[in-house]
């Protein structure tokens, strides 16, 4: 049961649904977003200032921020600027949120930190190629979260860190995707159910919305 939750990116499609579902489950939710609060995951000063103003503790920190950018179909489309932008938001930003949020996570009881990843960040599952910057940034995110789980297991033995793939969710992010998408509300319910079902022995893992572990 989550009593106090912090949702980063709670005005986006998935983030708003996560917040709504948590509130339905009885949690008190604090939200931060770029559009409403000026919270910029690509700026460490912004992260430090916003999280430094919170007292916590939070049983759950859920980071729903992210960007797709312009996925490359071929190597010829690969550029340093796009790659840097993807890493800034999808990898470094989330790791810096964890850096400054760890003091808000309780050490003496169960807690969870979740970051939205994506199946395309799996190296083992990559059979199509392309999407170089986005794939690499999500792979980096997975490594950062997994590495942090090893360190934080020593100070927060009941903490679960997880990288979560939400599936293809019907948001502006996927406006040009084919049909067969999950609604944000359904994705939120499934992701929170998966997260609540994880134990500290599974910390640092990469899971989809059905609870299946995704290969690195």
C-alpha positions in Angstrom: 0.0 0.0 0.0 1.4 3.4 -1.0 0.6 6.2 1.4 2.8 9.0 0.0 3.8 9.1 -3.6 5.8 11.5 -5.8 5.1 11.4 -9.5 7.5 13.2 -11.8 5.8 14.2 -15.1 2.3 14.0 -13.7 0.8 16.1 -16.4 1.8 13.8 -19.3 -0.4 11.0 -20.6 1.0 8.2 -18.6 2.1 10.3 -15.6 -1.4 11.8 -15.2 -2.9 8.3 -15.3 -0.4 7.1 -12.7 -1.3 9.9 -10.4 -5.1 9.3 -10.9 -4.7 5.6 -10.2 -2.6 6.2 -7.1 -5.2 8.6 -5.7 -7.9 6.1 -6.5 -5.9 3.6 -4.4 -5.8 6.1 -1.5 -2.4 7.6 -1.8 -1.5 11.2 -1.2 0.3 12.3 -4.3 2.8 15.1 -4.9 3.4 15.9 -8.5 6.1 17.8 -10.4 6.1 18.6 -14.1 7.8 20.8 -16.6 4.6 22.4 -17.9 3.1 23.3 -14.5 6.1 23.6 -12.2 9.1 24.3 -14.5 10.7 21.0 -13.4 13.3 20.2 -16.0 14.9 16.8 -15.8 17.7 18.0 -18.2 18.8 20.6 -15.6 20.3 19.3 -12.3 19.8 22.7 -10.6 16.1 22.4 -11.4 16.0 18.9 -10.0 18.0 19.7 -6.9 15.8 22.8 -6.1 12.5 21.1 -6.6 13.3 17.9 -4.7 15.2 19.8 -2.0 12.0 21.7 -1.2 10.2 18.4 -0.4 10.4 16.7 3.0 9.0 13.2 2.3 9.4 10.4 3.0 7.7 8.9 -0.1 6.8 5.2 -0.3 6.9 5.6 -4.1 8.7 7.8 -6.5 7.5 7.3 -10.1 9.3 9.0 -12.9 7.1 9.2 -16.0 9.2 11.9 -17.9 10.6 11.1 -21.2 10.8 12.1 -24.9 10.8 10.3 -28.2 12.5 12.9 -30.4 12.9 11.9 -34.0 13.8 8.3 -34.2 16.5 7.5 -36.8 15.8 4.8 -39.4 19.4 4.6 -40.6 22.9 5.4 -39.5 23.0 8.3 -42.0 20.3 10.1 -40.0 22.3 9.8 -36.7 23.4 13.1 -35.2 25.2 14.2 -32.1 22.6 16.8 -31.2 19.7 14.4 -31.2 21.7 11.8 -29.4 22.7 14.2 -26.6 19.1 15.4 -26.3 17.9 11.8 -25.8 20.5 11.0 -23.2 19.8 14.3 -21.3 16.1 13.5 -20.8 15.8 9.7 -21.0 18.9 8.6 -19.1 20.9 11.3 -17.3 17.8 13.2 -16.2 16.2 10.2 -14.6 19.5 9.2 -12.9 19.8 12.7 -11.5 16.2 12.5 -10.2 17.2 9.4 -8.3 20.4 11.1 -7.0 18.4 13.9 -5.4 15.3 11.8 -4.5 17.1 9.1 -2.5 17.0 11.1 0.7 13.2 11.1 0.3 13.0 7.3 0.3 12.5 5.6 3.7 15.3 3.3 4.9 13.2 1.4 7.4 10.2 0.2 5.4 9.3 -0.9 1.9 9.6 1.7 -0.8 9.7 1.8 -4.6 11.4 3.9 -7.3 10.1 3.4 -10.8 11.3 4.8 -14.1 9.5 4.5 -17.4 11.8 2.6 -19.8 10.9 1.0 -23.1 11.2 -2.4 -24.7 13.2 -0.9 -27.5 16.0 -0.3 -25.0 16.6 -4.0 -24.7 19.7 -5.1 -26.5 18.7 -8.7 -26.5 15.3 -8.0 -28.0 16.6 -5.6 -30.7 15.9 -7.4 -34.0 14.9 -4.4 -36.1 17.7 -1.9 -35.6 17.1 1.9 -36.1 16.0 4.3 -33.4 19.6 4.6 -32.4 19.5 7.5 -30.0 16.2 6.5 -28.2 17.2 2.9 -27.9 20.7 3.8 -26.6 19.3 6.3 -24.0 16.8 3.8 -22.7 19.6 1.1 -22.5 21.7 3.6 -20.5 18.7 4.3 -18.2 18.4 0.6 -17.5 22.1 0.3 -16.6 21.9 3.4 -14.4 18.9 2.2 -12.5 20.4 -1.3 -12.2 23.7 0.0 -10.9 21.9 2.2 -8.4 19.9 -0.7 -7.1 23.1 -2.4 -6.1 24.3 0.6 -4.1 21.0 1.4 -2.5 20.3 -2.1 -1.4 23.0 -1.5 1.2 21.3 1.6 2.7 17.7 0.9 1.8 17.3 -2.9 2.1 13.5 -2.8 1.5 13.7 -0.6 -1.5 12.7 -1.8 -5.0 14.0 0.0 -8.1 12.4 -0.9 -11.4 12.6 0.0 -15.1 9.1 -0.4 -16.5 7.9 -0.8 -20.1 4.3 0.5 -20.3 3.4 -1.0 -23.7 2.1 1.1 -26.5 -0.1 3.6 -24.7 -2.6 5.9 -26.5 -1.0 9.3 -25.8 0.3 12.2 -28.0 3.7 10.4 -27.7 2.3 7.5 -29.9 -0.1 9.5 -32.1 1.3 8.1 -35.3 1.4 4.5 -34.1 -1.0 1.8 -35.4 -4.0 0.7 -33.4 -3.9 -1.8 -30.6 -2.8 0.6 -27.9 -3.6 0.5 -24.2 -5.4 3.4 -22.6 -3.4 5.4 -20.1 -5.7 4.3 -17.3 -5.2 0.6 -18.1 -1.4 1.1 -18.5 -1.3 2.8 -15.1 -3.2 0.1 -13.4 -1.0 -2.6 -14.8 2.3 -0.8 -14.1 1.3 -0.2 -10.5 0.2 -3.8 -10.0 3.5 -5.0 -11.4 5.4 -2.6 -9.1 3.5 -3.6 -6.0 4.2 -7.2 -6.7 8.0 -6.9 -6.9 10.1 -7.8 -3.9 13.5 -6.4 -2.9 15.1 -9.5 -4.4 13.9 -8.2 -7.8 15.3 -4.7 -7.4 17.1 -3.3 -10.4 15.1 -5.3 -12.9 13.4 -4.5 -16.2 9.8 -5.5 -16.5 6.9 -5.0 -18.9 3.3 -4.0 -18.0 2.4 -7.7 -17.6 5.1 -8.3 -15.1 7.4 -10.2 -17.5 11.1 -9.6 -17.2 12.6 -8.1 -20.3 16.1 -9.2 -21.4 18.8 -6.5 -21.1 
